[in-house]
Structure formats: C-alpha cells, structure tokens
C-alpha cells in the first residue's frame, strides 16, 4: 500500500492508527521510520493506544508492555540502504512472525530523485518480498509539490517513478 500526501498531512499518524488496530487483532509489525526516532514514534503509539494525550504512569507501562508484543523497529533515522531494510524485514518475518511492515519514507532509502531505474528495482524487490512471504508493506511516498496543499493528491503526484504506484 502506498501512502502519500504533503508534509504534515498525517501519513505517519494514519499508519500508526492502522498499526494499533492491527495489533489489537494480534498482528505484528516492523516499522522503519526513517524520519522519526523510535522514541518519538513510541510516544505517538502510546498516546494512540491509550487514547489520551498524557497517559498515567500505569497506562504508560501497560501500553508499552502491550506494544512490545506487537511492534519491532528498524532503528535508524536518515538515509539508509534499501536492501538492508528488506533484509531486516525478511529476518523479522522469519524470526518473529511479523507480517506487516512500514517504510516511512521512500525518499530516505538512499535513492536520488532522478534515479528512476533504482526506484523501479526497489519496487521489484519489495513486490518480490511481499509475494515470497505473503506479507503486507505500507510505503510512504511523498507527493510532489502542487500550487496549493488544498489541491487533491492522486497517484500521479507521487514523487519518483510510476512503478511506485503501479506495482502496489
């Protein structure tokens, strides 16, 4: 699934909400949040899972215990190697039975904005990963700038090669 939108439009918040819901169904996920440190992401997840802005110490502890049974993190902020992320995801699947994965975001996978062949190669690899392990990957891909953030974004506005949305 490709999640796109402008900066600050709530892509990460939406994905965290979906992950909380999936965890409530007993699913496990691995998040490669390459723009937000794990500590900050955990604070978002605690607030979303408890439904309160300022959880009590007991709510915090209970939430962290619950989250620890369902969430794993690729702990890196900034540019990284796309193949390393996929290798880590394969390990997480094999070792922990994780079936849902998030890459947030595509632009941090070490590709240049005009390296379309590398974009396509990564999408081929991520599609092969999904098919081989019967898992689901959510990929955050930012939208190109438009004349206004009030203009609706569609798949043609995703930054990068068209295979990003075509293969999803």
N, CA and C atoms as a LAMMPS dump frame, in Angstrom:
ITEM: TIMESTEP
0
ITEM: NUMBER OF ATOMS
504
ITEM: BOX BOUNDS ff ff ff
-5.0000000000000000e+02 5.0000000000000000e+02
-5.0000000000000000e+02 5.0000000000000000e+02
-5.0000000000000000e+02 5.0000000000000000e+02
ITEM: ATOMS id mol type element x y z
1 1 1 N 0.852 -1.175 0
2 1 2 C 0 0 0
3 1 3 C 0.888 1.225 0
4 2 1 N 0.61 2.154 -0.912
5 2 2 C 1.343 3.412 -0.951
6 2 3 C 0.518 4.447 -0.195
7 3 1 N 1.155 5.128 0.734
8 3 2 C 0.517 6.214 1.473
9 3 3 C 1.24 7.483 1.042
10 4 1 N 0.49 8.435 0.502
11 4 2 C 1.099 9.658 0.014
12 4 3 C 0.364 10.881 0.528
13 5 1 N 1.015 11.994 0.447
14 5 2 C 0.424 13.261 0.873
15 5 3 C 1.532 14.277 1.074
16 6 1 N 1.126 15.48 1.373
17 6 2 C 2.075 16.563 1.613
18 6 3 C 2.706 16.414 2.994
19 7 1 N 3.805 17.112 3.228
20 7 2 C 4.431 17.129 4.551
21 7 3 C 3.408 17.578 5.59
22 8 1 N 3.358 16.844 6.694
23 8 2 C 2.47 17.221 7.79
24 8 3 C 1.005 16.894 7.575
25 9 1 N 0.704 16.095 6.561
26 9 2 C -0.707 15.802 6.264
27 9 3 C -1.263 14.627 7.066
28 10 1 N -0.43 13.95 7.853
29 10 2 C -0.936 12.886 8.723
30 10 3 C -0.664 11.472 8.244
31 11 1 N 0.281 11.3 7.336
32 11 2 C 0.587 9.961 6.821
33 11 3 C 1.045 9.026 7.944
34 12 1 N 1.991 9.485 8.749
35 12 2 C 2.516 8.664 9.842
36 12 3 C 1.444 8.418 10.897
37 13 1 N 0.666 9.433 11.204
38 13 2 C -0.409 9.271 12.191
39 13 3 C -1.414 8.219 11.729
40 14 1 N -1.781 8.263 10.452
41 14 2 C -2.709 7.282 9.902
42 14 3 C -2.121 5.875 10.003
43 15 1 N -0.87 5.729 9.605
44 15 2 C -0.246 4.407 9.66
45 15 3 C -0.136 3.899 11.093
46 16 1 N 0.189 4.767 12.033
47 16 2 C 0.231 4.34 13.438
48 16 3 C -1.148 3.888 13.907
49 17 1 N -2.193 4.592 13.498
50 17 2 C -3.557 4.194 13.859
51 17 3 C -3.868 2.808 13.285
52 18 1 N -3.518 2.599 12.019
53 18 2 C -3.749 1.293 11.393
54 18 3 C -2.982 0.21 12.141
55 19 1 N -1.729 0.509 12.528
56 19 2 C -0.921 -0.467 13.259
57 19 3 C -1.514 -0.8 14.623
58 20 1 N -2.016 0.203 15.321
59 20 2 C -2.676 -0.053 16.616
60 20 3 C -3.865 -0.987 16.408
61 21 1 N -4.639 -0.717 15.374
62 21 2 C -5.795 -1.572 15.066
63 21 3 C -5.334 -2.991 14.732
64 22 1 N -4.318 -3.131 13.878
65 22 2 C -3.816 -4.453 13.52
66 22 3 C -3.285 -5.183 14.755
67 23 1 N -2.586 -4.468 15.622
68 23 2 C -2.082 -5.081 16.849
69 23 3 C -3.225 -5.564 17.724
70 24 1 N -4.331 -4.824 17.741
71 24 2 C -5.494 -5.251 18.536
72 24 3 C -6.072 -6.56 18.007
73 25 1 N -5.756 -6.883 16.751
74 25 2 C -6.188 -8.147 16.148
75 25 3 C -5.123 -9.238 16.299
76 26 1 N -4.036 -8.915 17.022
77 26 2 C -2.978 -9.883 17.267
78 26 3 C -1.868 -9.886 16.232
79 27 1 N -1.868 -8.947 15.31
80 27 2 C -0.838 -8.88 14.272
81 27 3 C 0.427 -8.224 14.811
82 28 1 N 1.528 -8.499 14.13
83 28 2 C 2.824 -7.923 14.498
84 28 3 C 3.354 -7.103 13.34
85 29 1 N 4.048 -6.005 13.67
86 29 2 C 4.582 -5.154 12.619
87 29 3 C 5.975 -4.667 12.93
88 30 1 N 6.679 -4.347 11.856
89 30 2 C 8.018 -3.777 11.952
90 30 3 C 7.982 -2.439 11.225
91 31 1 N 8.41 -1.41 11.92
92 31 2 C 8.361 -0.06 11.375
93 31 3 C 9.775 0.452 11.13
94 32 1 N 10.028 0.82 9.876
95 32 2 C 11.269 1.507 9.521
96 32 3 C 10.886 2.97 9.347
97 33 1 N 10.9 3.688 10.461
98 33 2 C 10.549 5.103 10.453
99 33 3 C 11.844 5.896 10.309
100 34 1 N 12.195 6.187 9.08
101 34 2 C 13.49 6.772 8.77
102 34 3 C 13.512 8.281 8.952
103 35 1 N 12.368 8.857 9.325
104 35 2 C 12.275 10.299 9.547
105 35 3 C 12.027 10.664 11.002
106 36 1 N 11.557 9.701 11.792
107 36 2 C 11.182 9.959 13.184
108 36 3 C 11.893 8.942 14.083
109 37 1 N 12.617 9.388 15.116
110 37 2 C 13.277 8.446 16.031
111 37 3 C 12.269 7.512 16.707
112 38 1 N 12.73 6.3 17.022
113 38 2 C 11.876 5.296 17.654
114 38 3 C 11.21 5.855 18.908
115 39 1 N 11.964 6.58 19.729
116 39 2 C 11.413 7.129 20.983
117 39 3 C 10.19 8.007 20.706
118 40 1 N 10.277 8.845 19.675
119 40 2 C 9.156 9.712 19.34
120 40 3 C 7.986 8.901 18.774
121 41 1 N 8.317 7.921 17.928
122 41 2 C 7.261 7.077 17.372
123 41 3 C 6.544 6.314 18.476
124 42 1 N 7.304 5.81 19.439
125 42 2 C 6.677 5.114 20.568
126 42 3 C 5.757 6.04 21.363
127 43 1 N 6.161 7.296 21.513
128 43 2 C 5.291 8.218 22.254
129 43 3 C 3.983 8.423 21.504
130 44 1 N 4.038 8.487 20.171
131 44 2 C 2.8 8.587 19.377
132 44 3 C 1.946 7.343 19.574
133 45 1 N 2.582 6.167 19.512
134 45 2 C 1.846 4.91 19.64
135 45 3 C 1.232 4.753 21.025
136 46 1 N 1.947 5.18 22.063
137 46 2 C 1.4 5.107 23.428
138 46 3 C 0.16 5.986 23.529
139 47 1 N 0.252 7.213 23.026
140 47 2 C -0.905 8.11 23.103
141 47 3 C -2.073 7.568 22.291
142 48 1 N -1.793 7.005 21.118
143 48 2 C -2.887 6.47 20.309
144 48 3 C -3.476 5.213 20.951
145 49 1 N -2.639 4.355 21.513
146 49 2 C -3.166 3.112 22.094
147 49 3 C -3.916 3.341 23.397
148 50 1 N -3.547 4.393 24.139
149 50 2 C -4.257 4.685 25.386
150 50 3 C -5.429 5.642 25.162
151 51 1 N -5.411 6.339 24.031
152 51 2 C -6.484 7.291 23.748
153 51 3 C -6.4 8.553 24.584
154 52 1 N -5.209 8.871 25.092
155 52 2 C -5.059 10.068 25.905
156 52 3 C -3.738 10.762 25.579
157 53 1 N -3.749 12.073 25.675
158 53 2 C -2.557 12.868 25.394
159 53 3 C -1.483 12.678 26.467
160 54 1 N -1.917 12.532 27.715
161 54 2 C -0.988 12.378 28.835
162 54 3 C -1.355 11.15 29.656
163 55 1 N -0.907 9.961 29.21
164 55 2 C -1.261 8.758 29.967
165 55 3 C -0.626 8.752 31.353
166 56 1 N -1.328 8.153 32.287
167 56 2 C -0.791 7.991 33.643
168 56 3 C 0.389 7.018 33.574
169 57 1 N 1.205 6.98 34.631
170 57 2 C 2.316 6.008 34.643
171 57 3 C 1.84 4.565 34.449
172 58 1 N 0.702 4.233 35.022
173 58 2 C 0.163 2.879 34.87
174 58 3 C -0.285 2.633 33.43
175 59 1 N -0.95 3.618 32.826
176 59 2 C -1.371 3.491 31.428
177 59 3 C -0.152 3.381 30.514
178 60 1 N 0.865 4.181 30.798
179 60 2 C 2.094 4.154 30.007
180 60 3 C 2.733 2.768 30.062
181 61 1 N 2.919 2.237 31.287
182 61 2 C 3.546 0.92 31.451
183 61 3 C 2.737 -0.173 30.766
184 62 1 N 1.433 -0.124 30.936
185 62 2 C 0.565 -1.12 30.311
186 62 3 C 0.65 -1.043 28.784
187 63 1 N 0.642 0.176 28.266
188 63 2 C 0.733 0.366 26.821
189 63 3 C 2.068 -0.118 26.281
190 64 1 N 3.154 0.213 26.958
191 64 2 C 4.478 -0.21 26.499
192 64 3 C 4.599 -1.743 26.511
193 65 1 N 4.034 -2.381 27.521
194 65 2 C 4.045 -3.842 27.569
195 65 3 C 3.278 -4.409 26.39
196 66 1 N 2.095 -3.856 26.133
197 66 2 C 1.275 -4.323 25.017
198 66 3 C 1.985 -4.077 23.691
199 67 1 N 2.539 -2.883 23.503
200 67 2 C 3.239 -2.553 22.262
201 67 3 C 4.434 -3.483 22.034
202 68 1 N 5.129 -3.856 23.107
203 68 2 C 6.324 -4.697 22.966
204 68 3 C 6.004 -6.078 22.416
205 69 1 N 4.762 -6.494 22.486
206 69 2 C 4.36 -7.79 21.942
207 69 3 C 3.988 -7.722 20.467
208 70 1 N 3.866 -6.509 19.928
209 70 2 C 3.356 -6.358 18.566
210 70 3 C 4.235 -5.516 17.643
211 71 1 N 5.151 -4.741 18.207
212 71 2 C 5.911 -3.782 17.4
213 71 3 C 7.403 -4.026 17.503
214 72 1 N 8.06 -3.978 16.345
215 72 2 C 9.505 -4 16.25
216 72 3 C 9.9 -2.819 15.379
217 73 1 N 11.112 -2.339 15.558
218 73 2 C 11.539 -1.144 14.829
219 73 3 C 12.884 -1.368 14.147
220 74 1 N 12.984 -0.848 12.946
221 74 2 C 14.265 -0.709 12.26
222 74 3 C 14.781 0.627 12.768
223 75 1 N 15.728 0.582 13.688
224 75 2 C 16.128 1.773 14.448
225 75 3 C 17.204 2.57 13.715
226 76 1 N 16.757 3.403 12.791
227 76 2 C 17.672 4.263 12.042
228 76 3 C 16.9 5.486 11.552
229 77 1 N 17.488 6.651 11.698
230 77 2 C 16.885 7.875 11.172
231 77 3 C 17.846 8.443 10.137
232 78 1 N 17.315 8.767 8.981
233 78 2 C 18.131 9.323 7.91
234 78 3 C 18.244 8.363 6.743
235 79 1 N 19.135 8.697 5.813
236 79 2 C 19.348 7.864 4.636
237 79 3 C 19.833 6.487 5.05
238 80 1 N 19.37 5.463 4.351
239 80 2 C 19.836 4.109 4.633
240 80 3 C 19.86 3.309 3.338
241 81 1 N 20.338 2.1 3.434
242 81 2 C 20.414 1.211 2.298
243 81 3 C 19.103 0.435 2.176
244 82 1 N 18.443 0.548 1.024
245 82 2 C 17.154 -0.103 0.814
246 82 3 C 17.241 -1.616 0.966
247 83 1 N 18.317 -2.219 0.473
248 83 2 C 18.463 -3.675 0.593
249 83 3 C 18.596 -4.102 2.046
250 84 1 N 19.268 -3.282 2.872
251 84 2 C 19.398 -3.585 4.29
252 84 3 C 18.028 -3.6 4.97
253 85 1 N 17.171 -2.657 4.603
254 85 2 C 15.815 -2.619 5.167
255 85 3 C 15.076 -3.905 4.813
256 86 1 N 15.122 -4.312 3.552
257 86 2 C 14.417 -5.527 3.14
258 86 3 C 15.008 -6.784 3.787
259 87 1 N 16.328 -6.834 3.958
260 87 2 C 16.951 -7.972 4.655
261 87 3 C 16.49 -8.034 6.107
262 88 1 N 16.401 -6.876 6.734
263 88 2 C 15.928 -6.815 8.117
264 88 3 C 14.465 -7.248 8.196
265 89 1 N 13.654 -6.819 7.244
266 89 2 C 12.252 -7.237 7.214
267 89 3 C 12.145 -8.758 7.047
268 90 1 N 12.95 -9.346 6.176
269 90 2 C 12.909 -10.796 5.982
270 90 3 C 13.288 -11.511 7.284
271 91 1 N 14.3 -11.002 7.983
272 91 2 C 14.687 -11.57 9.277
273 91 3 C 13.532 -11.457 10.274
274 92 1 N 12.892 -10.291 10.327
275 92 2 C 11.778 -10.071 11.261
276 92 3 C 10.631 -11.031 10.98
277 93 1 N 10.384 -11.288 9.709
278 93 2 C 9.336 -12.252 9.344
279 93 3 C 9.716 -13.653 9.836
280 94 1 N 10.945 -14.07 9.519
281 94 2 C 11.377 -15.428 9.861
282 94 3 C 11.528 -15.629 11.362
283 95 1 N 12.052 -14.648 12.073
284 95 2 C 12.352 -14.791 13.498
285 95 3 C 11.149 -14.513 14.394
286 96 1 N 10.339 -13.503 14.037
287 96 2 C 9.259 -13.063 14.924
288 96 3 C 7.859 -13.212 14.337
289 97 1 N 7.759 -13.7 13.125
290 97 2 C 6.439 -13.89 12.516
291 97 3 C 5.745 -12.586 12.153
292 98 1 N 6.522 -11.548 11.899
293 98 2 C 5.951 -10.247 11.561
294 98 3 C 5.412 -10.301 10.135
295 99 1 N 4.196 -9.777 9.962
296 99 2 C 3.559 -9.828 8.641
297 99 3 C 3.177 -8.459 8.091
298 100 1 N 3.371 -7.407 8.877
299 100 2 C 3.082 -6.051 8.407
300 100 3 C 4.331 -5.194 8.597
301 101 1 N 4.648 -4.447 7.563
302 101 2 C 5.871 -3.652 7.55
303 101 3 C 5.573 -2.244 7.049
304 102 1 N 6.3 -1.281 7.608
305 102 2 C 6.161 0.111 7.173
306 102 3 C 7.544 0.645 6.816
307 103 1 N 7.619 1.294 5.663
308 103 2 C 8.805 2.066 5.287
309 103 3 C 8.353 3.519 5.216
310 104 1 N 8.869 4.337 6.117
311 104 2 C 8.461 5.745 6.197
312 104 3 C 9.735 6.597 6.211
313 105 1 N 10.244 6.968 5.101
314 105 2 C 9.613 7.073 3.81
315 105 3 C 10.573 6.68 2.688
316 106 1 N 10.002 6.531 1.509
317 106 2 C 10.74 6.133 0.319
318 106 3 C 11.945 7.035 0.058
319 107 1 N 11.784 8.33 0.314
320 107 2 C 12.86 9.283 -0.003
321 107 3 C 14.099 9.097 0.871
322 108 1 N 14.006 8.306 1.938
323 108 2 C 15.155 8.069 2.815
324 108 3 C 15.885 6.766 2.492
325 109 1 N 15.505 6.107 1.388
326 109 2 C 16.112 4.825 1.037
327 109 3 C 17.394 4.967 0.228
328 110 1 N 17.939 6.161 0.159
329 110 2 C 19.239 6.363 -0.46
330 110 3 C 19.219 6.545 -1.964
331 111 1 N 18.043 6.731 -2.553
332 111 2 C 17.953 6.951 -3.993
333 111 3 C 17.946 8.441 -4.292
334 112 1 N 18.562 8.812 -5.389
335 112 2 C 18.434 10.176 -5.866
336 112 3 C 17.061 10.379 -6.481
337 113 1 N 16.606 11.621 -6.514
338 113 2 C 15.255 11.894 -7.035
339 113 3 C 15.104 11.499 -8.497
340 114 1 N 16.199 11.452 -9.23
341 114 2 C 16.107 11.125 -10.649
342 114 3 C 16.672 9.737 -10.979
343 115 1 N 16.883 8.906 -9.969
344 115 2 C 17.398 7.55 -10.195
345 115 3 C 16.237 6.574 -10.395
346 116 1 N 15.533 6.778 -11.498
347 116 2 C 14.307 6.028 -11.748
348 116 3 C 14.526 4.525 -11.874
349 117 1 N 15.664 4.109 -12.447
350 117 2 C 15.924 2.67 -12.544
351 117 3 C 16.078 2.051 -11.159
352 118 1 N 16.711 2.775 -10.236
353 118 2 C 16.861 2.268 -8.864
354 118 3 C 15.509 2.246 -8.144
355 119 1 N 14.665 3.231 -8.398
356 119 2 C 13.31 3.229 -7.823
357 119 3 C 12.586 1.961 -8.271
358 120 1 N 12.636 1.703 -9.582
359 120 2 C 11.942 0.54 -10.139
360 120 3 C 12.519 -0.757 -9.569
361 121 1 N 13.849 -0.854 -9.492
362 121 2 C 14.476 -2.059 -8.94
363 121 3 C 14.017 -2.308 -7.507
364 122 1 N 13.938 -1.243 -6.705
365 122 2 C 13.472 -1.417 -5.328
366 122 3 C 12.02 -1.883 -5.303
367 123 1 N 11.186 -1.298 -6.141
368 123 2 C 9.787 -1.721 -6.166
369 123 3 C 9.67 -3.18 -6.608
370 124 1 N 10.517 -3.622 -7.534
371 124 2 C 10.539 -5.038 -7.914
372 124 3 C 10.926 -5.902 -6.722
373 125 1 N 11.919 -5.46 -5.949
374 125 2 C 12.371 -6.223 -4.784
375 125 3 C 11.313 -6.268 -3.692
376 126 1 N 10.667 -5.14 -3.452
377 126 2 C 9.669 -5.116 -2.379
378 126 3 C 8.443 -5.944 -2.775
379 127 1 N 8.1 -5.936 -4.06
380 127 2 C 6.993 -6.763 -4.543
381 127 3 C 7.348 -8.244 -4.411
382 128 1 N 8.588 -8.606 -4.744
383 128 2 C 9.033 -9.996 -4.588
384 128 3 C 8.999 -10.407 -3.113
385 129 1 N 9.418 -9.505 -2.218
386 129 2 C 9.375 -9.779 -0.782
387 129 3 C 7.942 -10.053 -0.323
388 130 1 N 7.017 -9.203 -0.731
389 130 2 C 5.599 -9.369 -0.366
390 130 3 C 5.077 -10.711 -0.873
391 131 1 N 5.391 -11.047 -2.114
392 131 2 C 4.903 -12.295 -2.701
393 131 3 C 5.552 -13.53 -2.089
394 132 1 N 6.843 -13.454 -1.8
395 132 2 C 7.536 -14.605 -1.234
396 132 3 C 7.048 -14.949 0.162
397 133 1 N 6.81 -13.934 0.999
398 133 2 C 6.475 -14.179 2.399
399 133 3 C 4.993 -13.985 2.731
400 134 1 N 4.195 -13.58 1.744
401 134 2 C 2.766 -13.332 1.968
402 134 3 C 2.562 -12.348 3.123
403 135 1 N 3.2 -11.186 2.992
404 135 2 C 3.139 -10.125 3.99
405 135 3 C 2.585 -8.863 3.334
406 136 1 N 2.45 -7.817 4.142
407 136 2 C 1.974 -6.539 3.611
408 136 3 C 2.959 -5.436 3.974
409 137 1 N 3.248 -4.571 3.01
410 137 2 C 4.144 -3.447 3.237
411 137 3 C 3.393 -2.153 2.95
412 138 1 N 3.476 -1.24 3.89
413 138 2 C 2.994 0.127 3.694
414 138 3 C 4.214 0.971 3.382
415 139 1 N 4.172 1.684 2.266
416 139 2 C 5.292 2.509 1.85
417 139 3 C 4.83 3.963 1.763
418 140 1 N 5.476 4.823 2.557
419 140 2 C 5.18 6.253 2.494
420 140 3 C 6.004 6.841 1.355
421 141 1 N 5.318 7.473 0.419
422 141 2 C 5.975 8.137 -0.709
423 141 3 C 5.389 9.544 -0.788
424 142 1 N 6.223 10.526 -0.585
425 142 2 C 5.74 11.907 -0.547
426 142 3 C 5.199 12.36 -1.896
427 143 1 N 4.304 13.33 -1.829
428 143 2 C 3.705 13.896 -3.04
429 143 3 C 4.572 15.044 -3.556
430 144 1 N 4.523 15.206 -4.864
431 144 2 C 5.179 16.371 -5.469
432 144 3 C 4.464 17.627 -4.992
433 145 1 N 5.201 18.713 -4.935
434 145 2 C 4.606 19.998 -4.558
435 145 3 C 3.611 20.422 -5.634
436 146 1 N 2.492 20.957 -5.185
437 146 2 C 1.473 21.47 -6.1
438 146 3 C 1.288 22.957 -5.817
439 147 1 N 0.445 23.58 -6.592
440 147 2 C 0.226 25.019 -6.403
441 147 3 C -0.384 25.336 -5.043
442 148 1 N -1.071 24.359 -4.449
443 148 2 C -1.678 24.55 -3.137
444 148 3 C -1.84 23.191 -2.465
445 149 1 N -1.74 23.163 -1.141
446 149 2 C -1.984 21.914 -0.416
447 149 3 C -3.47 21.584 -0.343
448 150 1 N -4.303 22.461 -0.831
449 150 2 C -5.748 22.2 -0.878
450 150 3 C -6.14 21.394 -2.114
451 151 1 N -5.198 21.273 -3.055
452 151 2 C -5.45 20.507 -4.266
453 151 3 C -5.29 19.027 -3.937
454 152 1 N -6.252 18.234 -4.371
455 152 2 C -6.232 16.803 -4.092
456 152 3 C -5.021 16.127 -4.735
457 153 1 N -4.417 15.19 -4
458 153 2 C -3.264 14.43 -4.467
459 153 3 C -3.759 13.079 -4.974
460 154 1 N -3.226 12.63 -6.113
461 154 2 C -3.551 11.289 -6.585
462 154 3 C -2.261 10.542 -6.914
463 155 1 N -2.377 9.339 -7.453
464 155 2 C -1.191 8.501 -7.676
465 155 3 C -0.197 9.121 -8.646
466 156 1 N -0.647 9.999 -9.499
467 156 2 C 0.248 10.652 -10.461
468 156 3 C 1.113 11.726 -9.797
469 157 1 N 0.801 12.08 -8.56
470 157 2 C 1.547 13.106 -7.833
471 157 3 C 2.647 12.536 -6.95
472 158 1 N 2.772 11.202 -6.879
473 158 2 C 3.804 10.599 -6.048
474 158 3 C 5.168 10.878 -6.663
475 159 1 N 6.094 11.358 -5.809
476 159 2 C 7.465 11.615 -6.267
477 159 3 C 8.124 10.286 -6.646
478 160 1 N 8.8 10.273 -7.781
479 160 2 C 9.52 9.08 -8.197
480 160 3 C 8.912 8.45 -9.429
481 161 1 N 9.374 7.27 -9.727
482 161 2 C 8.974 6.54 -10.924
483 161 3 C 7.545 6.004 -10.772
484 162 1 N 6.84 5.851 -11.889
485 162 2 C 5.439 5.408 -11.854
486 162 3 C 5.282 4.003 -11.274
487 163 1 N 6.334 3.168 -11.301
488 163 2 C 6.248 1.813 -10.752
489 163 3 C 5.973 1.826 -9.246
490 164 1 N 6.239 2.935 -8.577
491 164 2 C 5.939 3 -7.148
492 164 3 C 4.454 2.72 -6.939
493 165 1 N 3.611 3.382 -7.695
494 165 2 C 2.169 3.132 -7.546
495 165 3 C 1.701 1.961 -8.399
496 166 1 N 2.315 1.742 -9.564
497 166 2 C 1.886 0.655 -10.44
498 166 3 C 2.052 -0.703 -9.763
499 167 1 N 3.177 -0.917 -9.107
500 167 2 C 3.427 -2.232 -8.502
501 167 3 C 2.609 -2.446 -7.239
502 168 1 N 2.279 -1.359 -6.565
503 168 2 C 1.418 -1.509 -5.383
504 168 3 C 0.027 -1.937 -5.814
